[in-house]
Amino acid sequence: MGRWELERAWDLLEEGDLLEALEHAERAYRRHPKDPEARFLYGYLRFTSDGAYEGLRLMELGAKAMGGEACAELWRIYGTEFPAHLLDLARFLERRGLPLPGDTAWAEAVLEEQGLPPEVAREVERWLYQEDIPSLEGFFRKRPSPYPGYLLVRLYLARGAFLRAQGLAGELGGAWGGD
């Protein structure tokens, strides 16, 4: 039954019915949570339908087990706003002897500019994506630097906390210069 659910989810995705595809993919994943294809598809649909980071995590687990096209799709998603995740995927593909679907130069430049180790940058990206302000604030208090501060200002603005954003932006400008 799980295989049929998975095939039906793929068909519905091709037809453009994301919500119905998500339901079928979820049933397939619940029946076979270790199946890489079920993980990948359910994760992809969770991520694309409601932006859930958990979907991205499941998609990554499935893609790493499947390789090929699945990793290329994950690469495409990471290439938009997850430089540390992208570099992690590149290291994985290189260890497996698989070709990289694209260039990593921009991601390397972003991490160099941030001054964060890749594993820390990956956590910071997750917190940003999940809008986990307490975690970002805690990290910023422990390791004050411009990049996490900038991310907090972005989140404050997105949440409408303009006074907090203005206060932190002033603090950042005073400590590291800039506007």
Secondary structure in CASP SS format (residue, H / E / C, confidence):
PFRMAT SS
TARGET T0000
AUTHOR 0000-0000-0000
METHOD secondary structure of the structure
MODEL  1
M C 1.00
G H 1.00
R H 1.00
W H 1.00
E H 1.00
L H 1.00
E H 1.00
R H 1.00
A H 1.00
W H 1.00
D H 1.00
L H 1.00
L H 1.00
E H 1.00
E H 1.00
G C 1.00
D C 1.00
L H 1.00
L H 1.00
E H 1.00
A H 1.00
L H 1.00
E H 1.00
H H 1.00
A H 1.00
E H 1.00
R H 1.00
A H 1.00
Y H 1.00
R H 1.00
R H 1.00
H C 1.00
P C 1.00
K C 1.00
D C 1.00
P H 1.00
E H 1.00
A H 1.00
R H 1.00
F H 1.00
L H 1.00
Y H 1.00
G H 1.00
Y H 1.00
L H 1.00
R H 1.00
F H 1.00
T H 1.00
S H 1.00
D H 1.00
G C 1.00
A C 1.00
Y H 1.00
E H 1.00
G H 1.00
L H 1.00
R H 1.00
L H 1.00
M H 1.00
E H 1.00
L H 1.00
G H 1.00
A H 1.00
K H 1.00
A H 1.00
M H 1.00
G C 1.00
G H 1.00
E H 1.00
A H 1.00
C H 1.00
A H 1.00
E H 1.00
L H 1.00
W H 1.00
R H 1.00
I H 1.00
Y H 1.00
G H 1.00
T H 1.00
E H 1.00
F C 1.00
P H 1.00
A H 1.00
H H 1.00
L H 1.00
L H 1.00
D H 1.00
L H 1.00
A H 1.00
R H 1.00
F H 1.00
L H 1.00
E H 1.00
R H 1.00
R C 1.00
G C 1.00
L C 1.00
P C 1.00
L C 1.00
P C 1.00
G C 1.00
D C 1.00
T C 1.00
A H 1.00
W H 1.00
A H 1.00
E H 1.00
A H 1.00
V H 1.00
L H 1.00
E H 1.00
E H 1.00
Q H 1.00
G C 1.00
L C 1.00
P C 1.00
P H 1.00
E H 1.00
V H 1.00
A H 1.00
R H 1.00
E H 1.00
V H 1.00
E H 1.00
R H 1.00
W H 1.00
L H 1.00
Y H 1.00
Q C 1.00
E C 1.00
D C 1.00
I H 1.00
P H 1.00
S H 1.00
L H 1.00
E H 1.00
G H 1.00
F H 1.00
F H 1.00
R H 1.00
K H 1.00
R C 1.00
P C 1.00
S C 1.00
P H 1.00
Y H 1.00
P H 1.00
G H 1.00
Y H 1.00
L H 1.00
L H 1.00
V H 1.00
R H 1.00
L H 1.00
Y H 1.00
L H 1.00
A H 1.00
R C 1.00
G C 1.00
A C 1.00
F H 1.00
L H 1.00
R H 1.00
A H 1.00
Q H 1.00
G H 1.00
L H 1.00
A H 1.00
G H 1.00
E H 1.00
L H 1.00
G H 1.00
G H 1.00
A H 1.00
W H 1.00
G C 1.00
G C 1.00
D C 1.00
END
